[in-house]
């Protein structure tokens, strides 16, 4: 009993230190004046592509793409546009009216627009083409305040922006081993990244790709005490009182 009493203060200090730790410092020792190029999204298998084709003579291009207005004359919402989107099939192509199959896999929307424009010149003069990925979204789950799936309208999103949208990390999150689940070449790949490292800030994973899924693990202290004892201040207070009684 004497040895137990001697070690009680050390045990309490350990419990308090692990329960009160809330230091989530990201990107340590980053030098000043770093410039990052924002990548343009690359189309992959299973993407839904919105294709908008127009020209000075709209009648000559209307047959190549769905109408941009609904029956009531209002602009289509995002879900309605997805119904008209062109699926990138397993061969990496989209199938457009009249124009037929056009390769989309591995291209940016800018390059795809140019490829469609070249084919259109056989049918109309000075066509204008705008393409967009309709299913660009990323998901985050685990130790964040608001886990969920987030639509990305502007076709690019960084890791830090996603964490901000999710309401930041919970205090028991482990930013040193965050898992990314990514669809690459029709295969599911997993990667672990350390958000506290300078290398991650300049890595290929700082900017996310469409349909990336992020899992934020609990830290080691939370895994060790997974029954929630340290997450409940009332229970911790009760534990402290019991220990004091034992010491007496």
N, C-alpha and C positions, 0 to 999 in steps of 0.2 A: 504493500500500500504506500510506503514511503517513496519508493522509486516512481510510482505512478503520480504521486503528488508533485514530485520534482519536475516531471515532464509535462504536467498540465499547462503551465504558462506557455511553454513552447508550442503545444498543440493549439492553444487558443490564438496565439500570434499567427500561426500558419493559416488557421481557418479565417481569421479576420483579413489577412493579407490577400488570400485567394478570393474571398467573397467581395471585397471592396475594390479589387482591381478592375479598372475600366480604361486602360491605356490602349488605344487602338491607333497608333501612329502609322500612317501610310507613307510610302515613298521616302525612306530615310536617306539622308546624305545626297540629295539630288542637287547637282550643280546648277548655277543660275543660267538663264538665257538658253534653255533647251527649246528647240523648235521641232514640233511634231507635224508631219504631213497627214492630213485627214484623208484616209483612203476612201475611194468610191466603192460602193457595194458591188460584189461580183455575183452574177446570177448562177444559181446551182439547180440541181434536179429537184423537181417538186415545187419550184417557185411559181407563183401566179403573177403574170405580167400584165399590167395595164398598158394598152397601146392606143395612143390618141393621134390620129392622122388628120391633117387639115391642109388646106391650100387656099389660094385666092378664089378658086372656084370650088366651093364646098360640095357641090353636086357631083363633081368628078371623083371625090375622095370618100364620100359617105358610105359607099359600098365596102370599104376596107376596114371599117371599125364600127362598133356599136354606137348608137346615138348617145350624146352626153346629157340629154334631157329625158326625164321620165314623162309619163302620159300627162301628168299635171303641170308640166313645164318647169319643175324644180330640178336643181342639180342632184344627181344621184349621190346617196351617202356611201360610206366606205364599204358597207356590207353588200350593197347593190352592185358596186363596181367589181367586187370579187366574183360575182356571178358571171360577169362579162369578161373576166380575166382569162388570159391564155396560159395554160399549164405547160411548164417545161417538162416534156416527157422523158422517159428513161434513156432515150437516145440524145437528149440535150437540145431538142428542137421545140419551137412553138409552131402551130399551124394556123396561118392567117387566111382569111377569105381571099380568093383570087390569087394571092401571092404564093400560097402553099407553105411548105415547111422552111423555116429559117432557123439556123443554129443560134441558140441563146446561151447555152451553158459555157461558163468561163468568161463571158463578156460582161462589161459594165453596161449600165443602161445607156450611156453615151454611145458606146460602140454598137450596141444593138440598134439604136435609133438610126445610126448612120447606115448600117446594113439594110434596114428596111427601106430607108430613103433611096438607096441605090436601086432596089427592085422597083420602087414606085415610079421612078423616072421613065420606066417603059410605058406607063399609063397616064401620067399627068405631069404637068410642069411645076417646078418649084414647090414640091411637097414639103410640109413641115411635120416632123415626127417627134413625139415625146413618149418615152416609156418609163415605167415605174414599177418597182417590186411591191405588190399589194400585201404580201404576207410577211413583211419585215417586222418581226416582233422578237423579244427576248424575255426569258423567264428567270426569276430568282426565287429561291426557297431556302429554308434553313433559318439561321440566326440573324434575321433582319426584321425591322419593325413592321413592314408591310410587304410580305412576300406576294408574288403574283406574276402575271404576264403583262408586258407593256408594249403597246404598239409604237413603232418608230416611224414617224411621218417623213422625216428628212433623210431617211436611208442610211444614217450612221449614228452610232452611240458609243460612248466610251464606258469603261468599267466604272469610273467615278460617277458619271451621270446616272448610270443604272442604280448604284448604291444610294445616290441622293433621291432618286424617284422612290426607292424602297424604304425611305425614311431612316437611312443609316443602319449601321450594325447595332445589334443588341450588345450589352456589356460583356456577355459570355461568348461572343463570336471569336473565331480564330482566323485572322486575316492572313496568316502565314501559309495556309494550305487550303485554298479555295478551288473547288473543282469546276471545270468547264466541260459540259457535254456538248459536242459539236458534230453535226452531220457533214462528213467530208467524203466526196465521191461515192455517195450512197452507202457509206459506212459510218457507224457511230464511233466516235473517238472521245476519249476522256483525257484531260490535261489538268495538272495541278499547278497553281500559280501562287507566288508569295507576294501579296499586295504591299508588303513593307519593304520590298527590295527596289533598289534603283534600276536593276535590270528589267523588272517587269514594266516600269514606266515607259521604256523604249522598246518593248518587245512587240511581237506580232499579236499578242493577246490583249493589249490595252484597249484597242478598238474591237468591239464585238461584231459578230456576223449574224445574219438573219437566222432565227430559230435556235440561237445559243441558249443553253440552260445552265444556270449557275447554282451551285449548292455551297452555302456557307456553313462550315462545320462548327460545332461548339468547341471551346478550348479544352485543354487537357484537364483543368480543374473541374469544369462542368461535367466532363465525361467520368471523372473519378467519383464525383458526388452526384450522380444522375438522379438521385431520389429527391432532389430539390431542397435539401436541408439548408444549403448555403444561400439559396435564392429567397428564403423566407426569413425576414428579420425577426419576426416573432419567435420562430423556432430557435433561431440562433441565440436570442435573448434568454429563452428558457434553458437552452443547453448551458449557457454561461452560469445561470443561477444554480443549476444542478451541480456543476463543477465546483462552485464556491462552497456549497454545502458539504461536498465530499472533502474539500480541503480542510474545512473546520473540523 
